[in-house]
Amino acid sequence: MTKEMLVCFRTAAEFEHMTKAADKLYITQSALSKTIRALEEELEVELFQRRGRNVELTPAGEAFYRHVVRALDELEEGIGE
C-alpha cells in the first residue's frame, strides 16, 4: 500500500465518481480503477459499491476512509513541519 493508493482512494470517496476523481488526480479513469482494485485486493475487502462510474463507499470503505483521511492529514502536517 502506497501513499498514492491512499490519495486515490480518498479522492474517489470524496467525488463518488471515478472520472471526476481521475480528472482531479490528473490520471486516467482506467488507472484510478486499477489502483482502487489493487488496494481492495491487498486489503481483501470491497471498499466501493460501483454503479457505472459512480461509486459509493461500502461499510468497510467508510471505516477505512476515516483512517485514511487522518493518516494523510498527519503525513501532510509532518511534511509541512
Chimera marker file (.cmm) of the C-alpha trace (Angstrom):
<marker_set name="trace">
<marker id="1" x="0.000" y="0.000" z="0.000" r="1" g="1" b="0" radius="0.5"/>
<marker id="2" x="1.398" y="3.361" z="-1.012" r="1" g="1" b="0" radius="0.5"/>
<marker id="3" x="0.544" y="6.937" z="-0.200" r="1" g="1" b="0" radius="0.5"/>
<marker id="4" x="-0.565" y="7.357" z="-3.818" r="1" g="1" b="0" radius="0.5"/>
<marker id="5" x="-3.041" y="4.497" z="-3.436" r="1" g="1" b="0" radius="0.5"/>
<marker id="6" x="-4.486" y="6.146" z="-0.343" r="1" g="1" b="0" radius="0.5"/>
<marker id="7" x="-4.761" y="9.512" z="-2.096" r="1" g="1" b="0" radius="0.5"/>
<marker id="8" x="-6.586" y="7.825" z="-4.980" r="1" g="1" b="0" radius="0.5"/>
<marker id="9" x="-8.951" y="6.105" z="-2.551" r="1" g="1" b="0" radius="0.5"/>
<marker id="10" x="-9.676" y="9.323" z="-0.643" r="1" g="1" b="0" radius="0.5"/>
<marker id="11" x="-10.308" y="11.286" z="-3.829" r="1" g="1" b="0" radius="0.5"/>
<marker id="12" x="-12.634" y="8.650" z="-5.281" r="1" g="1" b="0" radius="0.5"/>
<marker id="13" x="-14.528" y="8.518" z="-1.986" r="1" g="1" b="0" radius="0.5"/>
<marker id="14" x="-14.916" y="12.288" z="-1.886" r="1" g="1" b="0" radius="0.5"/>
<marker id="15" x="-16.029" y="12.677" z="-5.521" r="1" g="1" b="0" radius="0.5"/>
<marker id="16" x="-18.125" y="9.479" z="-5.589" r="1" g="1" b="0" radius="0.5"/>
<marker id="17" x="-17.338" y="9.427" z="-9.315" r="1" g="1" b="0" radius="0.5"/>
<marker id="18" x="-14.345" y="7.723" z="-10.879" r="1" g="1" b="0" radius="0.5"/>
<marker id="19" x="-13.926" y="10.011" z="-13.892" r="1" g="1" b="0" radius="0.5"/>
<marker id="20" x="-14.179" y="13.212" z="-11.849" r="1" g="1" b="0" radius="0.5"/>
<marker id="21" x="-11.751" y="11.830" z="-9.272" r="1" g="1" b="0" radius="0.5"/>
<marker id="22" x="-9.335" y="10.769" z="-12.011" r="1" g="1" b="0" radius="0.5"/>
<marker id="23" x="-9.511" y="14.243" z="-13.545" r="1" g="1" b="0" radius="0.5"/>
<marker id="24" x="-8.713" y="15.801" z="-10.166" r="1" g="1" b="0" radius="0.5"/>
<marker id="25" x="-5.707" y="13.467" z="-9.821" r="1" g="1" b="0" radius="0.5"/>
<marker id="26" x="-4.546" y="14.061" z="-13.426" r="1" g="1" b="0" radius="0.5"/>
<marker id="27" x="-4.690" y="10.346" z="-14.238" r="1" g="1" b="0" radius="0.5"/>
<marker id="28" x="-6.944" y="8.248" z="-16.451" r="1" g="1" b="0" radius="0.5"/>
<marker id="29" x="-10.116" y="6.709" z="-15.120" r="1" g="1" b="0" radius="0.5"/>
<marker id="30" x="-8.689" y="3.322" z="-16.019" r="1" g="1" b="0" radius="0.5"/>
<marker id="31" x="-5.544" y="3.934" z="-13.948" r="1" g="1" b="0" radius="0.5"/>
<marker id="32" x="-7.638" y="5.040" z="-10.985" r="1" g="1" b="0" radius="0.5"/>
<marker id="33" x="-9.872" y="1.978" z="-11.222" r="1" g="1" b="0" radius="0.5"/>
<marker id="34" x="-6.833" y="-0.307" z="-11.360" r="1" g="1" b="0" radius="0.5"/>
<marker id="35" x="-5.340" y="1.396" z="-8.315" r="1" g="1" b="0" radius="0.5"/>
<marker id="36" x="-8.583" y="1.003" z="-6.344" r="1" g="1" b="0" radius="0.5"/>
<marker id="37" x="-8.871" y="-2.658" z="-7.361" r="1" g="1" b="0" radius="0.5"/>
<marker id="38" x="-5.265" y="-3.279" z="-6.268" r="1" g="1" b="0" radius="0.5"/>
<marker id="39" x="-5.971" y="-1.653" z="-2.906" r="1" g="1" b="0" radius="0.5"/>
<marker id="40" x="-9.117" y="-3.755" z="-2.451" r="1" g="1" b="0" radius="0.5"/>
<marker id="41" x="-7.171" y="-6.904" z="-3.312" r="1" g="1" b="0" radius="0.5"/>
<marker id="42" x="-4.431" y="-6.007" z="-0.847" r="1" g="1" b="0" radius="0.5"/>
<marker id="43" x="-6.958" y="-5.348" z="1.918" r="1" g="1" b="0" radius="0.5"/>
<marker id="44" x="-9.124" y="-8.295" z="0.852" r="1" g="1" b="0" radius="0.5"/>
<marker id="45" x="-12.266" y="-6.197" z="1.154" r="1" g="1" b="0" radius="0.5"/>
<marker id="46" x="-14.572" y="-4.305" z="-1.204" r="1" g="1" b="0" radius="0.5"/>
<marker id="47" x="-14.275" y="-0.579" z="-0.499" r="1" g="1" b="0" radius="0.5"/>
<marker id="48" x="-16.748" y="0.727" z="-3.078" r="1" g="1" b="0" radius="0.5"/>
<marker id="49" x="-20.126" y="-0.266" z="-4.430" r="1" g="1" b="0" radius="0.5"/>
<marker id="50" x="-19.919" y="0.563" z="-8.130" r="1" g="1" b="0" radius="0.5"/>
<marker id="51" x="-22.763" y="1.984" z="-10.181" r="1" g="1" b="0" radius="0.5"/>
<marker id="52" x="-21.189" y="2.710" z="-13.566" r="1" g="1" b="0" radius="0.5"/>
<marker id="53" x="-18.612" y="5.416" z="-12.967" r="1" g="1" b="0" radius="0.5"/>
<marker id="54" x="-20.387" y="6.465" z="-9.782" r="1" g="1" b="0" radius="0.5"/>
<marker id="55" x="-19.176" y="4.831" z="-6.598" r="1" g="1" b="0" radius="0.5"/>
<marker id="56" x="-20.392" y="4.667" z="-3.029" r="1" g="1" b="0" radius="0.5"/>
<marker id="57" x="-18.405" y="3.527" z="-0.025" r="1" g="1" b="0" radius="0.5"/>
<marker id="58" x="-19.279" y="0.174" z="1.488" r="1" g="1" b="0" radius="0.5"/>
<marker id="59" x="-19.421" y="-0.008" z="5.298" r="1" g="1" b="0" radius="0.5"/>
<marker id="60" x="-15.816" y="-1.284" z="5.245" r="1" g="1" b="0" radius="0.5"/>
<marker id="61" x="-14.895" y="1.563" z="2.903" r="1" g="1" b="0" radius="0.5"/>
<marker id="62" x="-16.447" y="4.121" z="5.257" r="1" g="1" b="0" radius="0.5"/>
<marker id="63" x="-14.432" y="2.794" z="8.180" r="1" g="1" b="0" radius="0.5"/>
<marker id="64" x="-11.220" y="2.727" z="6.138" r="1" g="1" b="0" radius="0.5"/>
<marker id="65" x="-11.901" y="6.242" z="4.791" r="1" g="1" b="0" radius="0.5"/>
<marker id="66" x="-11.887" y="7.751" z="8.279" r="1" g="1" b="0" radius="0.5"/>
<marker id="67" x="-8.447" y="6.271" z="8.964" r="1" g="1" b="0" radius="0.5"/>
<marker id="68" x="-7.057" y="7.239" z="5.569" r="1" g="1" b="0" radius="0.5"/>
<marker id="69" x="-8.108" y="10.870" z="5.991" r="1" g="1" b="0" radius="0.5"/>
<marker id="70" x="-6.429" y="11.047" z="9.405" r="1" g="1" b="0" radius="0.5"/>
<marker id="71" x="-3.277" y="9.310" z="8.149" r="1" g="1" b="0" radius="0.5"/>
<marker id="72" x="-2.920" y="11.571" z="5.117" r="1" g="1" b="0" radius="0.5"/>
<marker id="73" x="-3.585" y="14.675" z="7.233" r="1" g="1" b="0" radius="0.5"/>
<marker id="74" x="-0.836" y="13.598" z="9.621" r="1" g="1" b="0" radius="0.5"/>
<marker id="75" x="1.583" y="12.996" z="6.750" r="1" g="1" b="0" radius="0.5"/>
<marker id="76" x="0.862" y="16.404" z="5.244" r="1" g="1" b="0" radius="0.5"/>
<marker id="77" x="1.318" y="18.070" z="8.628" r="1" g="1" b="0" radius="0.5"/>
<marker id="78" x="4.630" y="16.259" z="9.114" r="1" g="1" b="0" radius="0.5"/>
<marker id="79" x="5.815" y="17.289" z="5.670" r="1" g="1" b="0" radius="0.5"/>
<marker id="80" x="4.853" y="20.874" z="6.477" r="1" g="1" b="0" radius="0.5"/>
<marker id="81" x="6.953" y="20.894" z="9.620" r="1" g="1" b="0" radius="0.5"/>
<link id1="1" id2="2" r="1" g="1" b="0" radius="0.2"/>
<link id1="2" id2="3" r="1" g="1" b="0" radius="0.2"/>
<link id1="3" id2="4" r="1" g="1" b="0" radius="0.2"/>
<link id1="4" id2="5" r="1" g="1" b="0" radius="0.2"/>
<link id1="5" id2="6" r="1" g="1" b="0" radius="0.2"/>
<link id1="6" id2="7" r="1" g="1" b="0" radius="0.2"/>
<link id1="7" id2="8" r="1" g="1" b="0" radius="0.2"/>
<link id1="8" id2="9" r="1" g="1" b="0" radius="0.2"/>
<link id1="9" id2="10" r="1" g="1" b="0" radius="0.2"/>
<link id1="10" id2="11" r="1" g="1" b="0" radius="0.2"/>
<link id1="11" id2="12" r="1" g="1" b="0" radius="0.2"/>
<link id1="12" id2="13" r="1" g="1" b="0" radius="0.2"/>
<link id1="13" id2="14" r="1" g="1" b="0" radius="0.2"/>
<link id1="14" id2="15" r="1" g="1" b="0" radius="0.2"/>
<link id1="15" id2="16" r="1" g="1" b="0" radius="0.2"/>
<link id1="16" id2="17" r="1" g="1" b="0" radius="0.2"/>
<link id1="17" id2="18" r="1" g="1" b="0" radius="0.2"/>
<link id1="18" id2="19" r="1" g="1" b="0" radius="0.2"/>
<link id1="19" id2="20" r="1" g="1" b="0" radius="0.2"/>
<link id1="20" id2="21" r="1" g="1" b="0" radius="0.2"/>
<link id1="21" id2="22" r="1" g="1" b="0" radius="0.2"/>
<link id1="22" id2="23" r="1" g="1" b="0" radius="0.2"/>
<link id1="23" id2="24" r="1" g="1" b="0" radius="0.2"/>
<link id1="24" id2="25" r="1" g="1" b="0" radius="0.2"/>
<link id1="25" id2="26" r="1" g="1" b="0" radius="0.2"/>
<link id1="26" id2="27" r="1" g="1" b="0" radius="0.2"/>
<link id1="27" id2="28" r="1" g="1" b="0" radius="0.2"/>
<link id1="28" id2="29" r="1" g="1" b="0" radius="0.2"/>
<link id1="29" id2="30" r="1" g="1" b="0" radius="0.2"/>
<link id1="30" id2="31" r="1" g="1" b="0" radius="0.2"/>
<link id1="31" id2="32" r="1" g="1" b="0" radius="0.2"/>
<link id1="32" id2="33" r="1" g="1" b="0" radius="0.2"/>
<link id1="33" id2="34" r="1" g="1" b="0" radius="0.2"/>
<link id1="34" id2="35" r="1" g="1" b="0" radius="0.2"/>
<link id1="35" id2="36" r="1" g="1" b="0" radius="0.2"/>
<link id1="36" id2="37" r="1" g="1" b="0" radius="0.2"/>
<link id1="37" id2="38" r="1" g="1" b="0" radius="0.2"/>
<link id1="38" id2="39" r="1" g="1" b="0" radius="0.2"/>
<link id1="39" id2="40" r="1" g="1" b="0" radius="0.2"/>
<link id1="40" id2="41" r="1" g="1" b="0" radius="0.2"/>
<link id1="41" id2="42" r="1" g="1" b="0" radius="0.2"/>
<link id1="42" id2="43" r="1" g="1" b="0" radius="0.2"/>
<link id1="43" id2="44" r="1" g="1" b="0" radius="0.2"/>
<link id1="44" id2="45" r="1" g="1" b="0" radius="0.2"/>
<link id1="45" id2="46" r="1" g="1" b="0" radius="0.2"/>
<link id1="46" id2="47" r="1" g="1" b="0" radius="0.2"/>
<link id1="47" id2="48" r="1" g="1" b="0" radius="0.2"/>
<link id1="48" id2="49" r="1" g="1" b="0" radius="0.2"/>
<link id1="49" id2="50" r="1" g="1" b="0" radius="0.2"/>
<link id1="50" id2="51" r="1" g="1" b="0" radius="0.2"/>
<link id1="51" id2="52" r="1" g="1" b="0" radius="0.2"/>
<link id1="52" id2="53" r="1" g="1" b="0" radius="0.2"/>
<link id1="53" id2="54" r="1" g="1" b="0" radius="0.2"/>
<link id1="54" id2="55" r="1" g="1" b="0" radius="0.2"/>
<link id1="55" id2="56" r="1" g="1" b="0" radius="0.2"/>
<link id1="56" id2="57" r="1" g="1" b="0" radius="0.2"/>
<link id1="57" id2="58" r="1" g="1" b="0" radius="0.2"/>
<link id1="58" id2="59" r="1" g="1" b="0" radius="0.2"/>
<link id1="59" id2="60" r="1" g="1" b="0" radius="0.2"/>
<link id1="60" id2="61" r="1" g="1" b="0" radius="0.2"/>
<link id1="61" id2="62" r="1" g="1" b="0" radius="0.2"/>
<link id1="62" id2="63" r="1" g="1" b="0" radius="0.2"/>
<link id1="63" id2="64" r="1" g="1" b="0" radius="0.2"/>
<link id1="64" id2="65" r="1" g="1" b="0" radius="0.2"/>
<link id1="65" id2="66" r="1" g="1" b="0" radius="0.2"/>
<link id1="66" id2="67" r="1" g="1" b="0" radius="0.2"/>
<link id1="67" id2="68" r="1" g="1" b="0" radius="0.2"/>
<link id1="68" id2="69" r="1" g="1" b="0" radius="0.2"/>
<link id1="69" id2="70" r="1" g="1" b="0" radius="0.2"/>
<link id1="70" id2="71" r="1" g="1" b="0" radius="0.2"/>
<link id1="71" id2="72" r="1" g="1" b="0" radius="0.2"/>
<link id1="72" id2="73" r="1" g="1" b="0" radius="0.2"/>
<link id1="73" id2="74" r="1" g="1" b="0" radius="0.2"/>
<link id1="74" id2="75" r="1" g="1" b="0" radius="0.2"/>
<link id1="75" id2="76" r="1" g="1" b="0" radius="0.2"/>
<link id1="76" id2="77" r="1" g="1" b="0" radius="0.2"/>
<link id1="77" id2="78" r="1" g="1" b="0" radius="0.2"/>
<link id1="78" id2="79" r="1" g="1" b="0" radius="0.2"/>
<link id1="79" id2="80" r="1" g="1" b="0" radius="0.2"/>
<link id1="80" id2="81" r="1" g="1" b="0" radius="0.2"/>
</marker_set>
